Amino acid sequence: MDVILRTEKLSKHYGSVVALELLDLELKKGEVLGYLGPNGAGKTTTIRLLLGLIQPTAGRAEIFGMDAQKQAAEIHKDVAYVPGETSFWPNLTGAETLRLLANVHGGTDEAYQKELLHKFNFDPNKKIRTYSKGNRQKIALIAALASRAKLLIFDEPTSGLDPVMAKTFRDEVVVARKNGQTIFLSSHMLEEVEELCDRVAVLKAGKMVEQGTLDQLRHLSAVTVEARFATAPPDVRHIKHVSNVQVHGHFLRCNVTGSIDEFLSVVAKAKPLDFLSRKPSLEELFLAIYDGEEKRA
C-alpha cells in the first residue's frame, strides 16, 4: 500500500515552548486517521507543518513522496484542507465562493458538488456575510469534498454543524474512503472518530503518546463484565487484572484488563445465567491514555 503521508522526527518550537516534538507518523492510501488531543496538544501545528504554512524546527514531512516544505505548491494540487474556523469574502455569494475555491484548487467534480449542495441543504445564492457559522463551514466541506483530492485534511470539520449535517459529513467521508481517498481527521468528536477511522493517533503536549487501531489500543482500558447467577457470584477478587468488583445479590460487575482466560474459567464453573462483556469506547480509551500519562508524569 502506498504511503501518502509520512513525518520523521517532525518538531516545532517557539522559543522555549514545544508545540510539537519528534512526531513519527505514516498514513497509507485509502486510510482514515483520527488525530486526537486536547486544545494545545499540537494538532493544528501538525497540520500547518504538513501544509507547508510554517517551517519545522527539526525533522521533515512528506506528502506523496514530496517534501511538504519545498514542494508545497505541487502537493497542494492533490490536497484539500478544511479548518475549524472559516473566513471567506463577505460580498461574494456561496456559489461564487465555491467557484473561486474550485479555480484556486484547479478543478471540481461539478455533478458531485450539486449533489453535496442538496445533501448539506445549502442555498448557494446568498451573500457570505448572511451565512451562519455552520453554513460557512458547509462551503468549506463542499469545496473540499467536491475537489476529489487524493488527500483530505480536516481540522475540527464539523464545528458549527448541527447533528444532522454532521452525520451527512460522516457519510461523505465514507464515500471518499470508498473512492480511494486518504483522510487525516483532527477532531474533538470522539464518536465521529470512532465511526470513521481505521487508526487513531493521540497527542499530548506536542508528543505522540499512543497510535494504532482501536483494537490495538483496547489494552489501555479494561473490559467491563456483567454476570448474573442463580446463587451468590464466585469470588473473583483474587484473579490478576480484575478490578472494581461489585456484587449485588446474585449480580456481579467488574473490570478485566488484558487476558480474561482465568476470569472466564472461574465464572464458567459458577454457571452464569446471563453474561455480558463490552469493549471500551474511544472516549474511555482516550481518558485511559491521559490518566495513564498523568500517573507516569
C-alpha positions as CSV (number, residue, x, y, z in Angstrom):
1,M,0.0,0.0,0.0
2,D,1.3,3.4,-0.9
3,V,2.4,5.8,1.8
4,I,0.6,9.1,1.2
5,L,1.9,11.0,4.3
6,R,5.0,10.5,6.4
7,T,6.7,12.5,9.1
8,E,10.1,11.8,10.6
9,K,11.0,13.4,13.9
10,L,8.9,16.4,13.0
11,S,9.3,19.2,15.6
12,K,8.2,22.8,16.1
13,H,9.4,25.0,18.9
14,Y,8.5,28.6,19.6
15,G,11.4,29.7,21.8
16,S,11.2,27.6,24.9
17,V,7.6,26.5,24.1
18,V,7.4,23.0,22.5
19,A,4.5,22.9,20.1
20,L,5.4,19.5,18.5
21,E,8.2,17.1,19.3
22,L,9.7,14.3,17.3
23,L,6.5,13.2,15.5
24,D,6.8,10.0,13.6
25,L,3.6,9.2,11.6
26,E,2.5,7.4,8.5
27,L,-0.7,7.4,6.6
28,K,-1.3,5.0,3.8
29,K,-3.5,5.3,0.7
30,G,-7.2,4.9,1.5
31,E,-6.8,5.1,5.3
32,V,-8.7,7.4,7.6
33,L,-6.6,8.5,10.5
34,G,-8.1,10.1,13.6
35,Y,-5.7,12.7,15.2
36,L,-6.7,13.3,18.8
37,G,-5.7,15.6,21.6
38,P,-7.0,18.4,23.8
39,N,-6.6,22.1,22.8
40,G,-2.9,23.0,22.8
41,A,-1.7,19.4,22.1
42,G,-0.2,20.3,18.8
43,K,-2.8,19.1,16.3
44,T,-3.2,22.3,14.4
45,T,0.6,22.9,14.4
46,T,1.0,19.5,12.8
47,I,-1.5,20.4,10.1
48,R,0.3,23.7,9.4
49,L,3.6,21.9,9.1
50,L,2.0,19.3,6.7
51,L,0.6,22.1,4.5
52,G,3.9,24.0,4.5
53,L,2.4,27.0,6.2
54,I,5.1,27.1,8.9
55,Q,8.7,25.8,9.0
56,P,9.7,23.0,11.3
57,T,12.4,23.4,13.9
58,A,13.6,19.9,13.1
59,G,12.6,16.8,11.2
60,R,10.6,16.6,8.0
61,A,7.2,15.8,6.5
62,E,6.5,14.2,3.1
63,I,3.2,14.0,1.2
64,F,3.0,11.9,-2.0
65,G,6.8,11.4,-1.6
66,M,7.5,15.1,-1.9
67,D,8.9,17.5,0.7
68,A,6.0,19.3,2.4
69,Q,8.1,22.5,2.7
70,K,10.0,22.6,-0.5
71,Q,7.3,21.2,-2.8
72,A,4.1,22.6,-1.1
73,A,2.7,24.1,-4.3
74,E,2.9,20.8,-6.2
75,I,1.5,18.9,-3.2
76,H,-1.5,21.3,-2.8
77,K,-2.9,20.3,-6.2
78,D,-4.0,17.0,-4.7
79,V,-4.8,18.1,-1.2
80,A,-8.0,19.7,0.2
81,Y,-8.0,21.3,3.6
82,V,-10.9,22.3,5.9
83,P,-10.1,24.3,9.0
84,G,-12.4,24.5,12.1
85,E,-12.8,28.2,11.6
86,T,-13.5,29.5,8.1
87,S,-13.2,33.1,6.7
88,F,-14.5,33.9,3.2
89,W,-15.1,37.0,1.1
90,P,-18.2,38.7,2.7
91,N,-19.6,40.2,-0.6
92,L,-19.4,37.0,-2.6
93,T,-22.3,34.5,-2.8
94,G,-21.9,30.9,-1.8
95,A,-21.9,29.9,-5.4
96,E,-19.2,32.4,-6.3
97,T,-17.1,31.3,-3.4
98,L,-17.3,27.7,-4.4
99,R,-16.4,28.6,-8.0
100,L,-13.4,30.6,-6.8
101,L,-12.2,27.9,-4.5
102,A,-12.5,25.4,-7.3
103,N,-10.4,27.6,-9.6
104,V,-7.8,28.1,-6.9
105,H,-7.6,24.3,-6.3
106,G,-7.6,23.6,-10.1
107,G,-11.0,21.9,-10.6
108,T,-14.0,20.3,-9.1
109,D,-16.5,17.5,-9.8
110,E,-19.5,19.7,-10.7
111,A,-22.0,16.9,-10.6
112,Y,-20.8,15.8,-7.1
113,Q,-20.8,19.4,-6.0
114,K,-24.5,19.7,-6.9
115,E,-25.2,16.5,-5.1
116,L,-23.4,17.9,-2.0
117,L,-25.4,21.1,-2.1
118,H,-28.5,19.1,-1.8
119,K,-27.2,16.7,0.9
120,F,-26.0,19.6,3.0
121,N,-29.2,21.5,2.4
122,F,-27.2,24.6,1.4
123,D,-28.5,27.6,-0.5
124,P,-25.6,28.9,-2.6
125,N,-27.3,32.1,-3.7
126,K,-26.9,34.2,-0.5
127,K,-24.0,36.5,0.4
128,I,-21.3,35.1,2.6
129,R,-22.0,37.8,5.2
130,T,-25.5,36.5,5.7
131,Y,-24.5,32.9,6.4
132,S,-24.2,31.4,9.9
133,K,-21.0,29.7,11.1
134,G,-22.5,26.3,10.2
135,N,-23.3,27.4,6.7
136,R,-19.9,28.9,6.2
137,Q,-18.5,25.5,7.3
138,K,-20.6,23.8,4.7
139,I,-19.0,25.8,2.0
140,A,-15.5,24.6,3.0
141,L,-16.7,21.0,3.3
142,I,-18.5,21.0,-0.1
143,A,-15.5,22.6,-1.8
144,A,-13.1,20.1,-0.3
145,L,-15.2,17.0,-0.9
146,A,-16.1,18.1,-4.5
147,S,-12.4,18.5,-5.3
148,R,-12.0,14.7,-5.1
149,A,-8.5,15.4,-3.8
150,K,-6.3,12.5,-3.1
151,L,-5.7,13.7,0.5
152,L,-8.3,15.4,2.6
153,I,-7.1,17.1,5.7
154,F,-9.9,18.1,8.2
155,D,-9.3,20.1,11.4
156,E,-12.4,20.0,13.5
157,P,-14.6,19.8,10.3
158,T,-18.0,19.6,12.0
159,S,-17.5,22.7,14.1
160,G,-20.8,24.7,13.9
161,L,-22.8,21.9,12.2
162,D,-26.0,20.5,13.7
163,P,-26.1,16.7,14.3
164,V,-27.9,16.0,11.0
165,M,-25.3,17.8,9.0
166,A,-22.5,16.3,11.0
167,K,-24.0,12.9,10.0
168,T,-24.0,14.0,6.4
169,F,-20.3,14.8,6.6
170,R,-19.5,11.4,8.1
171,D,-21.5,9.7,5.3
172,E,-19.4,11.6,2.7
173,V,-16.2,10.7,4.4
174,V,-17.2,7.0,3.9
175,V,-17.8,7.8,0.2
176,A,-14.4,9.4,-0.1
177,R,-12.8,6.4,1.5
178,K,-14.5,4.0,-0.8
179,N,-13.3,6.2,-3.7
180,G,-9.7,5.6,-2.6
181,Q,-9.1,8.9,-1.0
182,T,-7.0,9.3,2.1
183,I,-8.3,11.3,5.1
184,F,-6.4,13.0,8.0
185,L,-9.1,13.9,10.6
186,S,-8.3,16.0,13.6
187,S,-11.4,16.1,15.8
188,H,-12.7,16.5,19.3
189,M,-15.8,14.4,18.4
190,L,-14.7,11.0,19.7
191,E,-17.9,9.4,18.3
192,E,-17.0,10.8,14.9
193,V,-13.5,9.4,15.0
194,E,-14.7,6.0,16.3
195,E,-17.2,5.7,13.5
196,L,-14.9,6.7,10.7
197,C,-11.2,6.0,11.4
198,D,-9.1,3.0,10.7
199,R,-6.4,4.2,13.1
200,V,-6.1,6.8,15.8
201,A,-3.1,8.8,17.0
202,V,-3.2,10.6,20.3
203,L,-1.1,13.7,21.0
204,K,-0.4,15.3,24.4
205,A,1.7,18.4,25.0
206,G,3.2,18.1,21.5
207,K,4.2,14.5,21.8
208,M,2.7,11.3,20.4
209,V,1.6,9.1,23.3
210,E,-0.3,6.4,21.5
211,Q,-1.2,5.3,18.0
212,G,-2.8,2.2,16.4
213,T,-6.1,0.7,15.5
214,L,-8.9,0.8,18.1
215,D,-8.5,-2.9,18.7
216,Q,-4.7,-2.4,19.3
217,L,-5.5,0.3,21.9
218,R,-8.1,-1.7,23.8
219,H,-5.4,-2.8,26.2
220,L,-5.4,0.7,27.6
221,S,-8.7,0.2,29.2
222,A,-10.4,-2.7,31.0
223,V,-13.3,-4.7,29.5
224,T,-16.4,-4.3,31.6
225,V,-18.1,-7.6,32.5
226,E,-21.5,-8.2,34.0
227,A,-22.9,-11.6,35.0
228,R,-26.0,-12.9,36.9
229,F,-26.1,-16.2,38.7
230,A,-28.7,-18.4,40.3
231,T,-26.7,-18.2,43.6
232,A,-24.0,-16.0,45.0
233,P,-21.4,-15.0,42.4
234,P,-18.0,-16.6,42.6
235,D,-15.1,-14.6,44.3
236,V,-13.0,-13.1,41.5
237,R,-11.1,-10.6,43.6
238,H,-8.0,-12.8,43.7
239,I,-7.7,-13.0,39.9
240,K,-4.9,-11.0,38.3
241,H,-6.0,-7.9,36.4
242,V,-9.6,-8.0,37.8
243,S,-10.6,-4.7,39.5
244,N,-13.6,-2.7,40.6
245,V,-15.5,-5.8,41.7
246,Q,-19.1,-5.1,42.6
247,V,-21.5,-7.7,44.0
248,H,-25.2,-7.0,44.5
249,G,-27.1,-10.2,45.4
250,H,-26.6,-12.6,42.5
251,F,-25.2,-9.9,40.2
252,L,-21.5,-9.4,39.5
253,R,-19.9,-6.4,37.7
254,C,-16.1,-5.9,37.4
255,N,-13.4,-4.7,35.0
256,V,-10.8,-7.0,33.4
257,T,-7.6,-5.8,31.9
258,G,-5.6,-7.9,29.5
259,S,-6.3,-11.6,29.1
260,I,-9.7,-12.7,30.6
261,D,-9.0,-16.5,30.3
262,E,-8.6,-17.1,34.0
263,F,-11.6,-14.9,34.8
264,L,-13.8,-16.8,32.3
265,S,-12.7,-20.2,33.7
266,V,-13.8,-19.2,37.3
267,V,-17.1,-17.6,36.1
268,A,-17.9,-20.6,33.8
269,K,-17.7,-23.0,36.7
270,A,-20.4,-21.0,38.5
271,K,-22.7,-21.4,35.5
272,P,-23.9,-17.8,35.0
273,L,-27.5,-17.2,33.8
274,D,-26.5,-14.1,31.9
275,F,-23.1,-12.8,30.8
276,L,-22.2,-9.5,29.1
277,S,-18.9,-8.0,28.2
278,R,-18.2,-4.9,26.2
279,K,-15.1,-3.2,24.9
280,P,-14.3,0.3,26.0
281,S,-15.4,3.2,23.7
282,L,-12.9,5.5,22.1
283,E,-13.7,8.1,24.8
284,E,-12.8,5.6,27.5
285,L,-9.6,4.7,25.7
286,F,-8.8,8.4,25.4
287,L,-9.4,9.0,29.1
288,A,-7.3,5.9,30.0
289,I,-4.4,7.2,27.9
290,Y,-4.4,10.6,29.5
291,D,-5.0,9.2,33.0
292,G,-2.0,6.8,32.5
293,E,0.2,9.7,31.2
294,E,-0.7,11.8,34.3
295,K,0.2,8.9,36.6
296,R,3.5,8.5,34.9
297,A,4.3,12.2,35.0
